[in-house]
Amino acid sequence: ELAWLVYIVGAVVGARGTSRTSEEHEELDGDLCSRVFQAIKWVEMRQPSQPGASAPTLERLELALLYFFQYFRKAYIGEQANISSTNLYQRLNERVGVADNMTVMSVMVNKTMQNLKVWCRHEELVDKSLVLFHELASGYSSSKTLSKLDVITLALRHHGPAQLPFLNQSGNPRHRTTFYTTLTRILLMDDNGLLELELFMAPFVPVLQHLQAFFAQAAISEPDAATMSEAKGLLTGVLRDLRGVCIGTANRRAYVAFFDWLYPDYLPMLVRSVELWWNDSSVTTPLLKLMAELVHNKCQRIAFDCSSPNGILLFREASRLLAAYGHRILNGAPHTYADKYKGVSICLTILSRALAGGYVNFGVFALYGDSALSAALDVVLQLSLSIPIEELMAYPKVMRGYFPFSEILCHNHTTYLCMLEQPVFLQIISNIQYGLKWVNPPHDISVSSESASALYHLVEFRFRSNKKEAQALAALESHIEQNPRMFGSLLALLLESVVYDDCPNQWALSRPMLGLILTNTEAYEQIKQQMVEALPPDRQAQMAAALDKLMAGVLGNLESRNRDKFTQNLTAFRQEVKGFMNP
C-alpha cells in the first residue's frame, strides 16, 4: 500500500512538471514529496546493510521510490526541469530538512548506491537504479553537482566488486559498462578530473597485474581448471569496466590520457586473451567490443600530437587482435551466430571504425613494408565472405557491419580491392548487387544507400583512370573482361529500382548511375532498348522520349554540378514515367 502511494506521488509530480504551475501547486508538491522523503528514512532504518539480506517485501517499495525519483528529477532537477522550485524546497526544508537540489541529489545517489549493494541480485532494481544514476549524470549542471557529493567522491576512489557487489552478482554483465561510463563522465566533468584519472584507474591495476602474471605462467605451463575459471571471470569483468571508462572519455584530452594509461602496459594483453579463449564468446565479445570502442573516433577524440606514433600503434594492436581472432575462427568455429557471426560483426565494426577514423595515414604501411593494414583487410574480408549472403542479411548486426565496411573498402582502399583474386572480387560485387535490392521498407534502406555509395566509388575510380593506379586499373579491366555484363546488370538494376520501386533513397541510388552510363555506353543503349520493348506498343514512344531526356544537358564528367544535373533529370524522368504508366 505504501508503494502505491509513492507511485501516486511520483505520477502527480511528473504530471505537474509538464506545465507551468502556481505557488499553491508547488507547495502541494512539497507536502507530498516530504512524506516520500520521510518514508525513505524509514526504509533505510528497516533495511539491512549486507547484500542479499534485504526483505522481499521491500522490493516493490524500492521500485516505487525509483519511479518517484525519476519524475522528481524531470520536474525539478537540472537542465530538463520544467518548473521553478523555490516554494517546493521551502516546504521540504520545513518538513524534512531538504533545502536544495544538492541535498535531494545526495538522497537519490545514496539510495542508488545502497541499492547496488543490498539489492545486487535483483535485476530490475539494479537496472533502474543505474538508469537513474546515468540520467542524473547526463546534464551539465546536475553532473557538476554530483561530483561534489561525498558518496561520489568515495565511489571514484573505491569502486569494485568488494564495494559494489552488483558488479559480480548482477545477471546482466552490461551493467558494469553502464556504471563505469557514468562514473567516468562525472569524474571528467570536474576540471581536475584528468589529474585524478590515475587515482580513478588505480583499483584496476591489481586485477590487470594479476592477469599479466596468469598469462606469463600460462605461456610456460597449462593452468588448472580453477585458475583458468578465476582468470576468465576477472578478465571479462575488467574488459567491460574498461569499455565503460573508454565510452566516458568523450574528448581528446580524456581519451589520450586513458590511452596512455592503457598502452603499452595492458593493451597487448588482449591478443594473449584471444589466443587462449578464442572459442569462448563470453570472453571474445567484451574483448572485441573494447577494441571497437578504443578505435572509435567519435567527437574527433582520437587526435594525437603530430609527432606521436600512437595512431599507428593503436591500429597495429587492432590488426594483431583481428588476425589472432579471425584466423582461428575461420576454420575452427561452427557457423552459428553466438560462435562466429557475432564476433565477425564486431570485427567488421572494428576495422570500419579504424579505417574511417582519420588518425592513421595508411599509406605509411606499404611504404615501410608493414603488413598490419593488409593483414587486417585480408582476415576481415575472409571472415565476411565466409558467411553466405542470405545468412548475412538475416542477422541485422552482421548486415550493418558488412555494408559500411564494403563502402570504406571501395572508397579508401580501391587499389587493394581491384588487386584481389577474381572470385573474391566478384563475390564482393555480388554482395553489393544484393544490397542494392534492399530498397523497400521494412528493409533497412541504409544498406542500399551504402551499397550504392560503394559502387559509386568503384565506378569513379575506373572513370578517372589515375596513371599512378595503372596496375589496379588493369586488374579491374581484367575482372570486367571476364564478366562483361557485370556493370551493365548493376545499371539495369538501379534504373529499374528508381523507376518501378517506391524507393525513399533515390538520391543515393542515383550517385553511381551517371558513372555507369559514361563507362558502359553500349550496355546503356541495350538497357534503353529493353525498357522500351518491355512496354505495350502504345507506350513505347513515350518511354523512348523520356529516356532520351535523361542525358539532356549532362556532360561527360563526374563533377558535382554535372551529377546534380543528372539527378534532376532522373527525378523528372521518374515522374514522367510514373505519369504515363499510371494515368
Secondary structure in CASP SS format (residue, H / E / C, confidence):
PFRMAT SS
TARGET T0000
AUTHOR 0000-0000-0000
METHOD secondary structure of the structure
MODEL  1
E C 1.00
L H 1.00
A H 1.00
W H 1.00
L H 1.00
V H 1.00
Y H 1.00
I H 1.00
V H 1.00
G H 1.00
A H 1.00
V H 1.00
V H 1.00
G H 1.00
A H 1.00
R H 1.00
G C 1.00
T C 1.00
S C 1.00
R C 1.00
T C 1.00
S C 1.00
E H 1.00
E H 1.00
H H 1.00
E H 1.00
E H 1.00
L H 1.00
D H 1.00
G H 1.00
D H 1.00
L H 1.00
C H 1.00
S H 1.00
R H 1.00
V H 1.00
F H 1.00
Q H 1.00
A H 1.00
I H 1.00
K H 1.00
W H 1.00
V H 1.00
E H 1.00
M H 1.00
R H 1.00
Q C 1.00
P C 1.00
S C 1.00
Q C 1.00
P C 1.00
G C 1.00
A C 1.00
S C 1.00
A C 1.00
P H 1.00
T H 1.00
L H 1.00
E H 1.00
R H 1.00
L H 1.00
E H 1.00
L H 1.00
A H 1.00
L H 1.00
L H 1.00
Y H 1.00
F H 1.00
F H 1.00
Q H 1.00
Y H 1.00
F H 1.00
R H 1.00
K H 1.00
A H 1.00
Y H 1.00
I C 1.00
G C 1.00
E C 1.00
Q C 1.00
A C 1.00
N C 1.00
I C 1.00
S C 1.00
S C 1.00
T H 1.00
N H 1.00
L H 1.00
Y H 1.00
Q H 1.00
R H 1.00
L H 1.00
N H 1.00
E H 1.00
R H 1.00
V H 1.00
G C 1.00
V C 1.00
A C 1.00
D C 1.00
N H 1.00
M H 1.00
T H 1.00
V H 1.00
M H 1.00
S H 1.00
V H 1.00
M H 1.00
V H 1.00
N H 1.00
K H 1.00
T H 1.00
M H 1.00
Q H 1.00
N H 1.00
L H 1.00
K H 1.00
V H 1.00
W C 1.00
C C 1.00
R C 1.00
H C 1.00
E H 1.00
E H 1.00
L H 1.00
V H 1.00
D H 1.00
K H 1.00
S H 1.00
L H 1.00
V H 1.00
L H 1.00
F H 1.00
H H 1.00
E H 1.00
L H 1.00
A C 1.00
S C 1.00
G C 1.00
Y H 1.00
S H 1.00
S H 1.00
S H 1.00
K H 1.00
T H 1.00
L H 1.00
S C 1.00
K C 1.00
L C 1.00
D H 1.00
V H 1.00
I H 1.00
T H 1.00
L H 1.00
A H 1.00
L H 1.00
R H 1.00
H C 1.00
H C 1.00
G C 1.00
P C 1.00
A C 1.00
Q C 1.00
L C 1.00
P C 1.00
F H 1.00
L H 1.00
N H 1.00
Q H 1.00
S C 1.00
G C 1.00
N C 1.00
P C 1.00
R H 1.00
H H 1.00
R H 1.00
T H 1.00
T H 1.00
F H 1.00
Y H 1.00
T H 1.00
T H 1.00
L H 1.00
T H 1.00
R H 1.00
I H 1.00
L H 1.00
L H 1.00
M H 1.00
D C 1.00
D C 1.00
N C 1.00
G C 1.00
L C 1.00
L C 1.00
E C 1.00
L H 1.00
E H 1.00
L H 1.00
F H 1.00
M H 1.00
A C 1.00
P C 1.00
F H 1.00
V H 1.00
P H 1.00
V H 1.00
L H 1.00
Q H 1.00
H H 1.00
L H 1.00
Q H 1.00
A H 1.00
F H 1.00
F H 1.00
A H 1.00
Q H 1.00
A H 1.00
A H 1.00
I H 1.00
S C 1.00
E C 1.00
P C 1.00
D C 1.00
A H 1.00
A H 1.00
T H 1.00
M H 1.00
S H 1.00
E H 1.00
A H 1.00
K H 1.00
G H 1.00
L H 1.00
L H 1.00
T H 1.00
G H 1.00
V H 1.00
L H 1.00
R H 1.00
D H 1.00
L H 1.00
R H 1.00
G H 1.00
V H 1.00
C H 1.00
I H 1.00
G H 1.00
T C 1.00
A C 1.00
N C 1.00
R H 1.00
R H 1.00
A H 1.00
Y H 1.00
V H 1.00
A H 1.00
F H 1.00
F H 1.00
D H 1.00
W H 1.00
L H 1.00
Y C 1.00
P C 1.00
D C 1.00
Y C 1.00
L C 1.00
P C 1.00
M H 1.00
L H 1.00
V H 1.00
R H 1.00
S H 1.00
V H 1.00
E H 1.00
L H 1.00
W H 1.00
W C 1.00
N C 1.00
D C 1.00
S H 1.00
S H 1.00
V H 1.00
T H 1.00
T H 1.00
P H 1.00
L H 1.00
L H 1.00
K H 1.00
L H 1.00
M H 1.00
A H 1.00
E H 1.00
L H 1.00
V C 1.00
H C 1.00
N C 1.00
K H 1.00
C H 1.00
Q H 1.00
R C 1.00
I C 1.00
A C 1.00
F C 1.00
D C 1.00
C C 1.00
S C 1.00
S C 1.00
P C 1.00
N H 1.00
G H 1.00
I H 1.00
L H 1.00
L H 1.00
F H 1.00
R H 1.00
E H 1.00
A H 1.00
S H 1.00
R H 1.00
L H 1.00
L H 1.00
A H 1.00
A H 1.00
Y H 1.00
G H 1.00
H H 1.00
R H 1.00
I H 1.00
L H 1.00
N H 1.00
G H 1.00
A C 1.00
P C 1.00
H C 1.00
T C 1.00
Y H 1.00
A H 1.00
D H 1.00
K H 1.00
Y H 1.00
K H 1.00
G H 1.00
V H 1.00
S H 1.00
I H 1.00
C H 1.00
L H 1.00
T H 1.00
I H 1.00
L H 1.00
S H 1.00
R H 1.00
A H 1.00
L H 1.00
A H 1.00
G C 1.00
G C 1.00
Y C 1.00
V C 1.00
N C 1.00
F C 1.00
G H 1.00
V H 1.00
F H 1.00
A H 1.00
L H 1.00
Y C 1.00
G C 1.00
D C 1.00
S C 1.00
A H 1.00
L H 1.00
S H 1.00
A H 1.00
A H 1.00
L H 1.00
D H 1.00
V H 1.00
V H 1.00
L H 1.00
Q H 1.00
L H 1.00
S H 1.00
L H 1.00
S C 1.00
I C 1.00
P C 1.00
I H 1.00
E H 1.00
E H 1.00
L H 1.00
M H 1.00
A H 1.00
Y C 1.00
P H 1.00
K H 1.00
V H 1.00
M H 1.00
R H 1.00
G H 1.00
Y H 1.00
F H 1.00
P H 1.00
F H 1.00
S H 1.00
E H 1.00
I H 1.00
L H 1.00
C H 1.00
H H 1.00
N H 1.00
H C 1.00
T H 1.00
T H 1.00
Y H 1.00
L H 1.00
C H 1.00
M C 1.00
L C 1.00
E C 1.00
Q H 1.00
P H 1.00
V H 1.00
F H 1.00
L H 1.00
Q H 1.00
I H 1.00
I H 1.00
S H 1.00
N H 1.00
I H 1.00
Q H 1.00
Y H 1.00
G H 1.00
L H 1.00
K C 1.00
W C 1.00
V C 1.00
N C 1.00
P C 1.00
P C 1.00
H C 1.00
D C 1.00
I H 1.00
S H 1.00
V H 1.00
S H 1.00
S H 1.00
E H 1.00
S H 1.00
A H 1.00
S H 1.00
A H 1.00
L H 1.00
Y H 1.00
H H 1.00
L H 1.00
V H 1.00
E H 1.00
F H 1.00
R H 1.00
F H 1.00
R H 1.00
S C 1.00
N C 1.00
K H 1.00
K H 1.00
E H 1.00
A H 1.00
Q H 1.00
A H 1.00
L H 1.00
A H 1.00
A H 1.00
L H 1.00
E H 1.00
S H 1.00
H H 1.00
I H 1.00
E H 1.00
Q H 1.00
N C 1.00
P C 1.00
R C 1.00
M H 1.00
F H 1.00
G H 1.00
S H 1.00
L H 1.00
L H 1.00
A H 1.00
L H 1.00
L H 1.00
L H 1.00
E H 1.00
S H 1.00
V H 1.00
V H 1.00
Y H 1.00
D C 1.00
D C 1.00
C C 1.00
P C 1.00
N C 1.00
Q H 1.00
W H 1.00
A H 1.00
L H 1.00
S H 1.00
R H 1.00
P H 1.00
M H 1.00
L H 1.00
G H 1.00
L H 1.00
I H 1.00
L H 1.00
T H 1.00
N C 1.00
T H 1.00
E H 1.00
A H 1.00
Y H 1.00
E H 1.00
Q H 1.00
I H 1.00
K H 1.00
Q H 1.00
Q H 1.00
M H 1.00
V H 1.00
E H 1.00
A C 1.00
L C 1.00
P C 1.00
P H 1.00
D H 1.00
R H 1.00
Q H 1.00
A H 1.00
Q H 1.00
M H 1.00
A H 1.00
A H 1.00
A H 1.00
L H 1.00
D H 1.00
K H 1.00
L C 1.00
M C 1.00
A C 1.00
G C 1.00
V C 1.00
L C 1.00
G C 1.00
N C 1.00
L C 1.00
E C 1.00
S H 1.00
R H 1.00
N H 1.00
R H 1.00
D H 1.00
K H 1.00
F H 1.00
T H 1.00
Q H 1.00
N H 1.00
L H 1.00
T H 1.00
A H 1.00
F H 1.00
R H 1.00
Q H 1.00
E H 1.00
V H 1.00
K H 1.00
G H 1.00
F H 1.00
M H 1.00
N C 1.00
P C 1.00
END
